[in-house]
Amino acid sequence: MSRLLFILLGAALALNVHARGNADKGKQKASQVCAACHGPDGNKPSAPDQPVLAGQYYDYLVRALADYQNGRRKNAIMSGMVKDLKKQDIEDLAAWFSSQEKTSLHDQR
């Protein structure tokens, strides 16, 4: 019984690691989708109401992007930007931005 539990736990951890995004692919996608408003590494928002994404938690970014996509979060610009993203794109973007060091003083609360 404990052997089966160990195998199941190992499989769950392996799937969780596999499901996380690829930061290199996220960097490429960010240059196409996010950089104009948030900066190439997420540290240079183009307006005061846009957040710094660099250094944000991976899980938070995945949830926020998914919420914009499914309408739980309301923002016309963000909804349009994320509408065609695949789940893997969202995970890749989250991996990229969460791996960046926050250097901007903007949006520090």
C-alpha positions, 0 to 999 in steps of 0.5 A, a space after each residue: 500500500 505504501 509503495 502504491 502511495 509513493 508511486 502515485 505521489 511521484 507521478 503527481 509531482 512529475 506531472 506538476 513539474 511538467 505542467 509548469 511553463 517554459 520561460 524561454 518560450 514565454 520570453 518569445 511570447 511576451 515579446 509578441 503579446 506583453 512587451 508593449 504595455 509591460 516591458 520586455 521583462 515585465 519591469 517597464 509598464 507603459 502606464 501607471 495603472 499597468 502592473 509590474 509583472 517581473 518577479 510575480 508569483 507563477 501561480 498568481 500570473 497563471 490564474 490572473 491570465 486565465 481569469 482575464 481569458 474566461 471573463 472573471 477579471 474584466 479589462 477590455 485590453 487584457 481580455 483581447 490580449 489573452 483571448 487566443 492564448 493556449 493554456 501552455 502559452 499562459 504557463 510559459 508567460 507565467 514562467 518567464 515573468 516569474 523568473 525575472 527580477 523585479 527592478 522597477 519601483 512602479 506598483 510597489 505597495 
